[in-house]
Amino acid sequence: MYENGHPIGEMLTQALQALEQAEEAPADAVFQGDGVAADGQVRAVAGPDGRLHELRLNPRVMRMASEDLAREILSAVNAALDDLRANAPGLEAADPRRLAQTMGGTHDSVLGRLEEFADGVELVVRRLEER
């Protein structure tokens, strides 16, 4: 059985794997990503929502040219986001919208196949009753 060119079994397996990965994380775990730049003078912390939660600047970096400081801040923020993605199990795999789309399409396809099966069983029963 196929749904949008993908075997339904494969789609279900992917959805279950995403759910398992999300469940592996402890319930009280707080995922964050840390990034540093400018020899530790710029520090960024990203939260699991993908937003910047903290930005610390050592007062010495204020002596830098604005272009250089901007580049260091950008480097720290990107490092924090990369760290978050690397350390949060299932963060990308358990995207609720993607999972809902997969499960919704699978659900519809399975129901359609079950209806076909039920129609086939009903036809067999009618034929047996006619004998």
N, C-alpha and C positions, 0 to 999 in steps of 0.2 A: 504494500500500500504506500502511495506517495502523496505528499502534500507540497505543492509548490516545487516539485522536482526533488524533494528530500524524502527518504524513507521515514515513515512515522516513528518506527522504532528508534531510529537515530535521533530524531527530534526529541522524543521522550527521554532518551538517555542523556542528551545534552542538558535538558531542563532539570533532570534529577541531579546531575553532577553539579550544576550551578547552585541548587538548593543545598546539597551536601557541603559544598565549600563555604556557603554562608553560615551553615550550622556549626562548622568546625571552630569558629571563633568563639571564645568565651563570652557569655552574655554581658559581663561587666567590662569587657575590653573596650578601650577607647583608642581608636586608631588615629595616628597623626603622622605627618611626614616632616622631617627636619632637614633644613638646608642651610649651609653656611657658605660665606664668601669673604673675600678681602681678609684672608688669614684669620677667620673667625670673628672679625669685627662686625659682620653683618649676619644676622641669624633670622630665618623665616620658619614659621610653623604653619603647616596646612592641615586642616581638619578633614574628616571623612566625607564632608559635604563638598570637598573640592575648593573650598574658599580659604583665603589667607586668614589665620586666626591670630597670628602674632608676628610682629616685625621688630627686631631689636637692633639698634644701631649704636655702636660704641661712639662716644662723643668725638673720638679722634678722626672718624671717617668724614666728619663735617668739613674737614680741611681739604678733602678731595674735590677735584673739579666736578661740577654737576653731572657731566656726561659719564665720567668714570664711576661716580656713586650710583647713578641710575643703572649702569651696566652690572655693577656688583649686586645691587638689590634684585635685579632681574635674574641674575645667576642663582642667588640664594632661594628665591621663590620657586624657580623651575626645579632646583635640586630638591626642595621640600615636596613638591608635587610628584616628582619621580620616586622619591622615597616612600611617599604615601602609597602609590600604586604598587610598588615592589613589596611592601610589608603588610598590606591589608588583603588577607585571603578572600578571593571571590568578589572583590570590590567591583571589577568590571564584569565578571561572569554573571553576577547576580543582579544585573540591571533589571529592575522590575518591569519596565516597559517592554523590553525584549523578551523577558520570560513570559509576560502576559500574552504577547503576540504569538509566541511559540505554542504556549498551552492552549490559547484560544483557537488557533488553526488546527491543532491536533484534536482538540475536543470536538470541533465541528466535523472533522473528517472521520473520527471514530464513531460519532453518532450516526453519520451517514452510512458507514459500513455496517453498523449494528442494525439499522433499519433495513438494509438490503438483506442481511442475514435473517432477520425476523420475517421478512416477506418470503424468503426462500423456505423457511421452516413452515410457515403458514400454507404455502403452496403444496408442500409435501404432505402435510396433515390432510388437506382437502382431497388430494389424490388418494390417500390411504382410506379416507372415509367413503369415497366413491366406489371402492371395490367391494 
